[in-house]
Amino acid sequence: MKYDYKFGNTCYNYYGDYGIKSTKYKILAPEQEQKEQPGMEYLMDPLPIFDNPNYIGSGKLKDKVAIITGGDSGLGRAASIAFVKEGAKVVIPYLNEEKDAMDTKKYIESLGGECLLISGDITDKSFSKKIVNETLNKFGKIDILVNNAGVQFQQDSLEDISDEQFDKTMKVNVYGMFYLTKEVLPYLKSGSSIINLSSVTAFYGEPQLIDYVATKGAIVGFTRALARNLALKNIRVNAIAPGFYWTPLQPACWVKEKIPSLGADAAMARGAMPYELAPTFVFLASNDSSYVTGQVIHNNGGQIMG
């Protein structure tokens, strides 16, 4: 692999992982890494852009209550902000990212919104019960569930993936989603929405994220099956498969040399900031998508098509 870039410019040369190619692409960030998953947003350079000041809400989620796992940072933070702008109250379960969580809460409150933070581990089944109970005690109902929290670990080969890593990736990405969805489901009513986070990697098969890709493929299957199961109850279930967005998961996963090239193989030759995905969350959560279920929305800059 070869990179020719100078941070601060806009266009660079790239020779990629999947055969040599030459293209111009935009770098969102220079080399950097974090040592722990799922990563801390406040440590990133540059900081992700999670809110578009030109996005004006129109009440699409007025008086709705949304649970957004991992809503303290990254794509979850962007979704939380957009939901609040549309009139929703948000509940954010997070692991241990205290500063990110408090920063998100303060930002939401500066917009006049309401936010409930709940710290815990979504791989613990009892934490899902706590999330539901505290949400009902605070807001009295649940209308939207966004299963966003996840982890990913870069490994060169299947042999490098330890049993412990495989278990953690499965439990965070799949078990956590299963536990919380099951706990939330009895409280959802006609018109409610479940949004699951898959990944572009599930569709092109990222060779250095084998266990992660397996979980993201499982999420697609779970989404489609649950959508059919709940369709006659008018509870919609959809998924989003993002491409490369500048979130804490990236420096916490990839070796630092990989960071400048992420997003380069998309047709648009760039990665994206979290705010660019926020309207898709709103679309799937609101009545704008009243006839959409069992679908996977591909927000990836043209990295995969079809």
Residue pairs with C-beta under 8 A, 6 or more apart in sequence:
1 15
1 16
1 17
1 257
1 261
2 13
2 14
2 15
3 12
3 13
3 14
3 15
3 257
3 260
3 261
4 12
4 13
4 14
5 12
5 13
5 27
5 260
6 12
7 27
7 30
7 260
10 26
11 24
11 25
11 26
12 24
12 25
12 26
12 27
12 260
13 22
13 23
13 24
14 21
14 22
14 23
14 25
14 261
14 264
15 21
15 22
16 261
16 264
16 265
17 207
18 265
23 264
23 269
24 269
25 261
25 263
25 264
25 269
25 270
26 263
26 269
26 270
26 271
27 260
28 46
28 246
28 262
28 263
28 270
28 271
28 272
28 273
29 44
29 45
29 46
29 246
29 250
29 251
29 259
29 260
30 45
30 259
30 260
31 256
31 257
31 259
31 260
32 44
32 45
32 251
32 256
32 259
33 251
33 252
33 254
33 255
33 256
33 259
34 40
34 43
34 248
34 251
34 252
35 252
36 252
37 151
37 152
37 153
37 249
37 252
37 253
38 70
38 73
38 74
38 95
38 97
38 149
38 150
38 151
38 248
38 249
38 252
39 73
39 74
39 247
39 248
39 249
39 250
39 251
39 252
39 253
40 73
40 97
40 99
40 100
40 248
41 47
41 48
41 72
41 73
41 74
41 77
41 97
41 100
41 103
41 247
41 248
42 99
42 100
42 103
43 248
43 251
44 246
44 248
44 251
46 246
48 73
48 74
48 77
48 245
48 246
48 247
48 273
48 274
49 273
49 274
49 275
50 74
50 77
50 78
50 81
50 273
50 274
50 275
50 278
51 78
51 81
51 82
51 107
51 275
51 278
52 275
52 276
52 278
55 82
55 85
55 275
55 278
55 279
56 85
57 82
57 84
57 85
57 86
57 87
58 86
59 86
59 87
60 86
60 87
60 282
60 285
60 286
60 287
60 288
61 83
61 86
61 87
61 88
61 144
61 282
61 285
61 286
62 86
62 87
62 88
63 87
63 88
63 89
64 83
64 87
64 88
64 89
64 143
64 144
64 285
65 88
65 89
65 90
65 91
65 135
65 139
65 140
65 141
65 142
65 143
65 144
66 80
66 83
66 88
66 89
66 90
66 91
66 143
66 144
66 145
66 146
66 285
67 90
67 91
67 93
67 131
67 135
67 142
67 144
67 145
67 146
67 180
67 184
68 76
68 79
68 80
68 83
68 90
68 91
68 92
68 93
68 146
68 148
69 76
69 92
69 93
69 94
69 122
69 146
69 147
69 148
69 149
69 176
69 180
70 76
70 92
70 93
70 94
70 95
70 148
70 149
70 150
71 77
71 79
71 80
71 90
71 91
71 92
71 93
71 94
71 104
71 146
71 148
72 92
72 94
72 97
72 100
72 101
72 104
72 117
73 94
73 97
73 100
73 104
73 247
73 248
74 148
74 245
74 247
74 248
74 249
74 274
75 148
75 197
75 242
75 245
75 247
75 274
75 277
76 92
76 146
76 148
76 149
77 100
77 104
77 274
78 274
78 275
78 277
78 278
78 281
79 146
79 148
79 277
79 278
79 281
79 282
80 90
80 92
80 104
80 108
80 115
81 104
81 107
81 108
81 111
81 275
81 278
82 275
82 278
82 279
82 281
82 282
83 90
83 144
83 281
83 282
83 285
84 90
84 108
84 111
84 113
84 114
84 115
85 111
85 113
86 282
86 286
88 113
88 143
88 144
88 285
89 113
89 114
89 115
89 116
89 139
90 108
90 113
90 114
90 115
90 116
91 115
91 116
91 118
91 131
91 134
91 135
91 138
91 139
92 101
92 104
92 105
92 115
92 116
92 117
92 118
93 118
93 119
93 120
93 122
93 127
93 131
93 149
93 180
94 100
94 101
94 117
94 118
94 119
94 149
95 119
95 120
95 121
95 122
95 149
96 119
97 248
98 119
100 248
101 117
101 119
102 117
104 115
105 115
105 117
108 114
108 115
109 115
114 139
116 134
116 135
116 138
116 139
118 130
118 131
118 134
120 127
120 130
120 131
121 127
122 128
122 149
122 172
122 175
122 176
122 179
122 180
123 168
123 171
123 172
123 175
123 176
125 179
127 179
128 176
128 179
128 180
128 182
128 183
128 184
129 183
131 180
131 183
132 142
132 180
132 183
132 184
132 187
135 142
136 142
136 187
141 187
142 184
142 187
142 188
142 192
143 188
143 189
143 191
143 192
143 193
144 192
144 193
144 194
144 195
144 285
145 180
145 181
145 184
145 188
145 192
145 193
145 194
145 195
146 194
146 195
146 197
146 281
146 285
147 176
147 177
147 180
147 181
147 194
147 195
147 196
147 197
147 219
148 195
148 197
149 172
149 176
150 172
150 173
150 197
150 212
150 215
150 249
151 168
151 169
151 172
151 173
151 212
151 249
152 169
152 209
152 212
152 249
152 253
153 161
153 165
153 169
153 209
153 211
153 212
153 253
154 208
154 209
154 253
154 254
154 255
154 258
155 161
155 165
155 208
155 209
155 210
155 211
156 208
158 210
161 210
161 211
165 211
166 211
169 211
169 212
169 215
170 211
170 214
170 215
173 212
173 215
173 216
173 218
173 219
174 215
174 218
174 219
174 222
177 196
177 219
177 222
178 222
181 194
181 226
184 194
188 194
188 235
189 235
190 233
190 234
190 235
191 234
191 235
191 287
191 290
192 235
192 236
193 235
193 236
193 237
193 238
193 284
193 285
193 286
193 289
194 226
194 235
194 236
194 237
194 238
195 238
195 239
195 240
195 281
195 284
195 285
196 219
196 222
196 223
196 237
196 238
196 239
196 240
197 219
197 239
197 240
197 242
198 216
198 217
198 219
198 220
198 223
198 239
198 240
198 241
198 296
199 212
199 213
199 216
199 241
199 242
200 241
200 242
200 243
200 244
200 298
200 300
200 303
200 304
201 209
201 212
201 213
201 216
202 213
202 216
202 217
202 219
202 220
202 241
203 241
203 298
203 304
204 303
204 304
205 213
206 212
206 213
209 253
216 241
219 239
220 239
220 241
220 296
223 237
223 238
223 239
223 294
223 296
224 294
226 237
227 236
227 237
227 238
227 293
227 294
227 295
228 294
230 236
230 237
230 293
231 293
231 294
236 284
236 289
236 290
236 292
236 293
237 293
237 294
238 284
238 289
238 292
238 293
238 294
238 295
238 296
238 297
239 295
239 296
239 297
240 277
240 280
240 281
240 284
240 296
240 297
240 299
241 296
241 297
241 298
241 299
241 300
242 277
242 299
242 300
243 263
243 266
243 271
243 272
243 298
243 299
243 300
243 301
243 303
244 250
244 262
244 263
244 266
244 271
244 272
244 300
244 301
244 303
245 271
245 272
245 273
245 274
245 276
245 277
246 271
246 272
246 273
246 274
247 274
250 259
250 262
251 259
254 262
262 271
263 269
263 270
263 271
263 272
263 301
263 303
264 270
265 303
266 300
266 301
266 302
266 303
267 301
267 302
267 303
267 305
268 301
268 302
269 301
270 301
271 301
272 299
272 301
276 299
277 299
280 297
280 299
282 288
283 289
283 297
284 292
284 297
298 304
298 305
